[in-house]
Amino acid sequence: MRSLIYLATALAVMGLAFWAYRENYRTQSALGEMKTLQRDIASLREGLSVLKAEWAYLNRPDRLRELANLNFERLALLPLQPSQFGAVAQVAYPPAPMPLLLEPVDTIGAIPETQP
């Protein structure tokens, strides 16, 4: 009986050791994947900051003014005037939503009688 308990204990220890070994490799794999993702995120953030800097460089007012002047014949771009803007009263807002019916409405039966 004692040898059966020793055998079961030895098998349990070997099983737990195998499980711990597999978990260790899964954890190492997950950590490596996390480092790769963090490296990709850092690279993308750096690229985004470069793109933002390029966008700011290309949107300089003096550069855009010069491009508008060079292409005036083709584009006919003029500076904005205050008279080109509309008033708030001219904005068409969507209608208010219909109220929800929370109680049932009887549509059959109760027709009011009209008196002649």
C-alpha positions in Angstrom: 0.0 0.0 0.0 2.8 2.3 0.9 4.6 1.8 -2.4 1.3 2.7 -4.2 1.2 6.0 -2.3 4.9 6.7 -3.1 4.3 5.9 -6.8 1.2 8.2 -6.9 3.2 11.0 -5.2 6.1 10.6 -7.6 3.8 10.7 -10.6 2.0 13.8 -9.2 5.4 15.5 -8.7 6.5 14.6 -12.2 3.1 15.8 -13.6 3.4 19.1 -11.7 7.0 19.5 -12.9 5.9 18.9 -16.5 3.1 21.5 -16.0 5.4 24.1 -14.5 7.9 23.5 -17.4 5.2 24.1 -20.0 3.9 27.2 -18.1 7.4 28.6 -18.0 7.8 28.3 -21.7 4.3 29.8 -22.4 5.2 32.7 -20.1 8.5 33.3 -21.9 6.7 33.2 -25.2 4.1 35.7 -24.0 6.8 38.0 -22.7 8.7 37.9 -26.0 5.5 38.6 -27.9 4.8 41.6 -25.5 8.3 43.0 -26.1 7.7 42.7 -29.8 4.4 44.5 -29.6 5.9 47.2 -27.4 8.7 47.7 -29.9 6.2 47.9 -32.8 4.1 50.5 -30.8 7.2 52.6 -30.1 8.1 52.5 -33.8 4.6 53.5 -34.9 4.5 56.3 -32.3 7.8 57.6 -33.7 6.5 57.4 -37.2 3.3 59.3 -36.1 5.4 62.0 -34.6 7.4 62.3 -37.8 4.1 62.5 -39.8 2.8 65.2 -37.5 5.9 67.2 -38.0 5.7 66.9 -41.8 2.1 67.9 -41.7 2.9 71.0 -39.6 5.7 71.8 -42.0 3.5 71.5 -45.1 0.6 73.5 -43.5 2.6 76.6 -42.9 0.5 79.6 -43.8 3.2 81.3 -45.8 3.7 78.1 -47.9 0.0 77.7 -48.5 -0.4 81.4 -49.4 2.4 81.0 -52.0 0.8 77.9 -53.5 -2.5 79.7 -53.7 -0.9 82.6 -55.5 1.0 80.3 -57.9 -2.2 78.4 -58.8 -4.6 81.3 -58.8 -5.5 81.0 -62.5 -6.5 77.4 -62.1 -8.0 77.4 -58.6 -9.3 81.0 -58.2 -8.9 80.8 -54.4 -9.6 84.0 -52.6 -9.2 84.9 -48.9 -12.3 84.3 -46.7 -14.5 87.3 -46.0 -16.8 87.7 -43.0 -19.8 88.0 -45.3 -19.2 84.4 -46.5 -20.2 83.0 -43.2 -23.8 82.3 -42.3 -25.8 83.0 -39.1 -26.7 80.4 -36.5 -30.4 81.0 -37.3 -29.8 79.7 -40.8 -28.7 76.3 -39.6 -31.3 73.6 -40.1 -31.4 71.5 -37.0 -33.0 68.0 -37.0 -36.6 67.8 -35.6 -37.0 66.7 -32.0 -37.5 62.9 -31.6 -40.9 61.5 -31.1 -41.7 60.5 -27.5 -41.6 56.8 -26.7 -44.9 55.0 -26.0 -44.5 53.3 -22.7 -48.1 52.2 -22.1 -50.1 50.1 -24.6 -52.6 52.0 -26.7 -56.0 50.4 -27.6 -56.6 51.1 -31.2 -59.6 48.9 -31.6 -63.0 49.4 -30.1 -63.1 52.8 -28.5 -64.1 55.0 -31.4 -65.7 58.2 -30.2 -69.2 58.8 -31.5 -69.9 62.1 -33.3 -73.2 63.8 -32.7 -74.9 65.3 -35.6 
